[in-house]
């Protein structure tokens, strides 16, 4: 028996008016009648889909109106056999859009970014390209998911959202073919398409004049991003990447950096997950928040780990868990099982998510000299501390090109004062990979020479205060007692005395943090 479908779609103004008269948002109406996604209400009001019998009954009941009064009736003249009609394109919501992970807190500290990106996407401009970049674990994908599931964004892109997550070594054809299936390219036609070029042409034809939002998630190479630019000028592109250069080349001035959370918002996030412990152990959790460096991924992993121990209500276990988390290795290897789709090929579906794995993926961008330079730089203290290029070159014993490659990979930062910074998670990761005794020796030697050269210039000493203290920490460790002559230790201590204006006793534990 032939299936019957509408010849064409037209907005259901009666249903929209009824909702607006009640002062309900689409999400509120969806919640009231048990619709799983607010975009379904949008599709009913836009006329691109019709509610089924059960939802029509609920709508009639909640508005206390007849089907005809809500535009939900179907006239016989409105339908015809499938064989003789051409269905209008319907809104596409890509099933690979990530779901909210179990135990994940709601977004915190991202309101301004969300508003900025939504405003740009929903503007009347054509050819919209937005590139989001930031450190691994800073929440680029979570931010993007929040945007594309927003009702206003889905209303603006009424023809749908297509999502592709690539990673460093993607199979482009697989993603293009999947999009082709969602766009309605028949299997018989798809069988004749060989290679990316053929698929791109077919996809452009299938898209036609539709207004679609394309999400290019975790793209590592600009060439891959250009391959997926298949829409017309009414479409928009939202790209996420850990590689700053990719975001800049793709979006120009619309490249947006996602910063780490502040210490206050970090504590808010932990408070969302473990509110009781926040009140009981605030000083310790503040230190853990600092160690996490404002990365939501690490904070979430810490929160989930502690939540398990809080549930047991044993102070001994809670204190042991807090003590364990003081160790960088423990934080790096905290795991979070993932509810993954079959199209996320960056990490195997059976591999739990952890910071170690995510950061290690960035090493694929590095050659041997850059990788060794990264490990050597881990002797420097983490941000907010900064250090000069002169110091970096002295400690790494490498070239400026190697430092540039680390910047391009997003593993070190260069601030507006042309000084370098390292995120705490990158420092922890690099230190775990190798103990770099030679780099430590070069670091202490550089600080020794710097103090000797600038002993009378307090301003210059203040500028390098963080690395002077770090050098003292290194030489205070027991294994370095025979590394330096007493005169060297005395000179470093004198530099600190000059810096602080009076003699100071510094007690440092071997192997402690930055």
N, C-alpha and C positions, 0 to 999 in steps of 0.2 A: 504494500500500500504506500503510495507516495506521501512523503512528509510535506507538510504545508508550512511555508514561511512568508513573512511579510515581503511585499514587493519592494518597499522602500521604507526607510526610517525617517521619522520626524520627531522633534522634541515633544515630550509630554508635559505641556505647560500646566495642565490641571494638577498633576501630581506634584510638580514643583511648587505651584501656588499653595496647595494644601499644606505642604511642609513648611513653607515660609510663613504662612499665617499662624502656625503654631510656634514659630520662633525656634524651630529645631534645625540643627546642622545636619548634613548628610550622615555624619558619623553617629549622631544621637539617634536619628531615625533607624539606622542600621542596627544599633544596639537594642532598640526597643522591640524590633521584630525578629531579632536573632539572625541578621545577615552577617556572615563572617567577615566581609570586607566592605568598607564604605564605598569603594569605587563602583559596587553593584548598583547602589542608589543613583550614582552619577550616570551610569549607563541607562538605567530605566528612564531617568529624566531627559537624557539626551536622545532617547529613542533608538539607541544602538542595540538595545536588548529589552526583553519583556520579562516581568516577573512570572514565575510559574504559578500554578493554581494555589499552592499553599501560601505563598507570599502575597498573592492577590487577596486572598481571604483575610490575612493578617492586616494588610493595608486598609482594607475596607472597614475592618473592625476598629482599628486604632484611630482612624479619622472619622469614623461614624458616617461614612458616605458610601453610596452605591458605586459599583464598578464604573458606570458611565460618568459619574461625577469626578472620578479620579483618572479618567482616560485609560482605564484598564479593560474596557470591553473590546471585543474583536468582531467586526462586521464581516460577513461572508465575502463581500466585495473586496476586502483587504487582503485576501489570501488566494493563492493559486498553486497548482502542482509544482513540485521542485523542478521537474524536467523542463518547464517552460519559463522559469524565472531566473534572474541573475541576482544573487544575494548581495546586499550592500556590505562593504567591508565592516567588520566589527572591531571593537577595541581589543587590543592585544595586551595582556598582562603576562609578562614572561614568567614561567614557573620557576626559573632559576634565581629570581630575586631572593636574596638570603632571608631566611626566617630569623626571628629574634632567638638568640641562643638561650638554652636553659640556664638560669642563674645570672643572666646578664642584667645589669642595672639599666635604668632609663638614661638617656643622654643628659649629661650635665655640663654646663659651661659652654654650650654650643649655640645658644639662641641667636646671637648676632650673626654667626656664620650661616645658620639655617635661613634666617631672614634675608641676608644678602644674596645667597644663591637662589632662593625661591623668587626673589624680586627680579633677578636677571633672567631666569628661565621663563617666567610668566609675563615678560614684557612683550611689547608688540614688535620687537626687532626681529629681523631675519638673521640667519647664519650665526646662531649662538654657540659658542665654544667655551666651555669652562673646564679648567684643569685644576684638580685638587692634589696637592702633594704634601707629604709629611713623613715622619719617621715610621718604621714598621711598628704597628701596635698603637698608633696615635688615634685610631678610630676613623680613618677615611671611609672605609666601606660602611661602617655603622652610620656615619653621617649621611652618606649617599642613600642608604636604604631608607632612612627617615625622610629624606626629600622625596623619593619616588613613590612612597606610599602615602604621601600627603594628599588630601582630597583636592586642594586647589590645584596642585601640580597635575594630578590625573584628570581634572576637569579641563585644564588648559591643553594638555596633550590627549585629547579625546580619542585619538586613534591608537593610543597605547604606549607601552614602555618595553623596550628590548634591552636585555642585559647580557653582557659577556664578560666573564672573568678569565684573564689570560695567564698571567704569570710570566716567568722569564723565558720559557721554551714552549710556546703555544703551538697547537695544531689549528691554524687559522681556518682551514676548510671545514673542520668539524663544527665550529661556531657559525660560520656562514651557512652551512647546510641546515643547522638547527633553526636559525632565523628564517630561512626559506620555508621550512615546514610551518612555522608559526604564521608566516605571511601568506600561506595558502598555495605555495608552489606545488603542483601536483607531482606525485612520485614518478609518473611517466616522463614528465618534463625534467625532473631533477636527475634522472638516470642519464640524460644526455649532456649534463653540465660537467665539464672536466676542468679542474683548476680554479684558482681564486678569481681570475679575470672573468671567466664565464659566470661564476656565481654572483659576482658584483653586478654585472650587467642585468642578470635576471632579478636580483633583489631590488635594484633601482626601478625596474619596470613594475615589479609587484607593489612597491611602495607608492609609486605615482605621486599624487598630490596629498597623501596622508600626512598628518602632523604627528610625528612620533618623537619621543625622547629616547635617545640611544645612550646607554650607560656603558662606558668602557672601563671596566674595573681592573685594577692591578696591572696596568700596561707598563711594560719596561722599555719599550723601544718605539720611537716615533713612527717608524715605518709600519709597525703593526697598527697603530692608531689611524694612520692615513688609509690603510686598507679598509677600515670599517666606516669610512665616511661615505655612506651610500644613500643618504637622504636628500630631499629637496631643500630649498632655502627655508621652508617653514619648520623644518625639523631642528632639534637641538642636540648637542653632545655634552655629556658630563663624564669627564675622564678622571680616574684616580691613579696615582702613581707614587712610588717611593723615590723616584728619580727626578729631582728638581728640573733638570734640563728638558725632560720629556713634557712636563706640564707647561713650561715656558714656551717651547717650540710649538706646542699644540694650541695653547690658548692666548699667548701673548700677554697683554695687560690683564686678562681675565684669569691668569694663573693665581691660585689662592693657596697660601700656606696654612696648614692646620697646625696650630701651636700645641704644645703640651699644656695640660691643665695646670692651673696655679695650685699652690699648696692648699688653699682654702677649698677650691672645687674638688681637689683630690680627697680631702677629708669628707666632703659632702658625699662623694661617691661611696667611700667606705662606710659612711654613716647610713647610707641607704641599705647596705648589705648586712652590716653587723652593728646595728644601733646600740645594743647593750654594751658591747665591747668598746665602742668609741668612748662611752662615758667612763668606763673602768680603766682603760689603758691608753688614754689619749697621748701621753708623751711618747710611748713606744710606737704607736701607730703613726704619729707625726714623723718619726724617724723613718719608718717604712715608706710613708708617702714620699718623703724626700728621696729615698733610695730608688723608688719607682720612677722618679723624674717626670711625673705628670702623665705617664702613658696609661690610658684607660685599660689596655689589655693586662698590663702587670698588676694594676690596682684591682681589677676584677678577679684575676687569678689569686691574688693575696686574700681578697674578701671571701671568695668561695672556699679557699683552704681553711681559713679561720672559722668560717661558718660551720663547717663540719665538726670542728673541735668544740665550738661553743655549744652545739646541740647536745654534747655529752655532759655539759655542766660540771666538768672536772677541772679545777684550777690547775692541777698538775699538768694536764694535757694542754690546756690553753697556754700556760707559761712555756712549755716545751715547744709548742708551735711558734710562738712569738720569737723564741730564741733561735729556732731553726731559720726563720725568715730573715734574720740578721745577716746570714751568709749569702753572698751573691749567687753561689752555685745553686742553692735551694730555690731562690727566686727564678733563676733561669730555667729550671727544670720543672716548675709547677705545670701541671697539665690540665687541660680542659677538653673533655670529649666533645666532638663537633657533630652537629646535625648537618651533614653536607649533601649537596646535590651531586649527581653524577657528572656534572660538567665543570666542577671545580677541580682542576688537575694540578694545582700548585702544590698541594700536600696530599699524599695518599689518604683515601677515605678511612683507612684503619689506623692512621697515625694521629694521636691526640695533639692538640695545639699547645705549643709552648714557645716562650720567647727565644730560646736557643735556636729552635728550628727556623723561626721566622727571620731572625737576623742573619743566620747562616746562609739563607738564600741570597742575600745581597753580596756575599763573597763571590758568587758566580760572575759578578761584573769586574772582578779585580784580577790583575796579573800578579805574579809572584812578588815583585818588588812592592807593589801597593799593599798587598796583604801583609807582608812583613812590616811595612811602615805603620799599618793600622795597629798591629800588635805592639810595636815599639811605642806608639803614641799613648798607649794605655797607662804608661807610667805617669802621665800628666793627670792632675785632678780634673774631675768632671765639671761641667757647667753648673753654676754660673761662672766658675773660674775660666779665665781666658789665657792664651799664651801666644807669643809672637811667632812669625814664620821662621825667624832666625833660630828660635829655640826648637821648633819642630824639625828643621833641617839638621840641627846639631844632634838631636836625639835619635832621629831615624837613620841618619847617615845615608840619605837618599836624595833624589832630585825634586825640584818643584813639580815636575810632571806627575810624580807619584802622589803628591799632595792634591794636585788638581783632580786626579782620578778618584780620590777618596771623596772630594767635594761633589764631583759629578754623580757619584753613587749614593750621595746623601748620608754618608757615614761620618763625616765631620762637617762642621759649619764654619763659615767665615762671616763675622759680624760687620757692621758698618764701619767699625774702626780698624778693619783689616786684621783682626786678630781671630785666632781659631778657638773653637769650642768643641767639646765632646759630650754627648749625652751620657748620663750615668749607665744606662742599659748597654750602650756600645762599649763603655769602659769595662763594665763587668764581663761582657761577652769576650772581649779581646784578652783580658787578663786570664780568663779560664782556658783560652786556647793554648797559651804558652807562657812560661815564666821567662821574661826577657832580661836576664842578668846584665847583658852587655848594654841594653838600652838604659837600664837603671844606672850603670856606671857612667854612661855618657850624660845622662840627665844630671846627676850629682856634679859631674865635672863642669857642665855648662853653668849650673847655678853658682858653683865655686868661682868660676871665672867672671861671671856677671857681677857678683858681690864685690870681688876684688876691684873690678873696673869702675863700679858706680857706688862705692862705699859712702862717698860724701853727698850723694844725690838722693835725698829721701823720696822725692817724687817718683823717680825711676824704680826705686826699691818697692814703693807702694804698688806700682803698676804690676810688679811681678811677685807680690806678696804671697799669692796662692802657691806658686811653684817653689818659692823659698821654703815655705812651711812643709810642702810635700817632700822636698829634699831632706829636710831635717827628720821627717818621719822615716824615710828610707834608711838614713844612716843611724837612726836610733834602734833599728832592728838588730837583733843579736847577731844574725849571720853577717852583718856588715861591720862588726867591731874591728876586724882586721883589714877591711877594705880600704879605709882611708887613714891617713896619718892624723894624729891628734890635732895638728895645726889646721887641717882642713875642716874638721868638725868645729873647732874653735872659731874659724872664720865664718862658717855658716851661722853659728849661734850669734856671732857678733853682728852679722847682717840683720838677723831678726831683732837683736837688741836695738840696733840703729833704727830699724823700721818702727818698732813699738815705742821707742823713746826711753825705755828702761829695761834692765835685765829681766828675763822671763824664764821660768822653769816650765818645760814642756814635757808632759808624760804621755807617751804614745804606745799603744799596744801593737806588737808585731802582727802584721797581716790584717790590720783594721782597714776600714773603708777609706773613701777619698778624703 
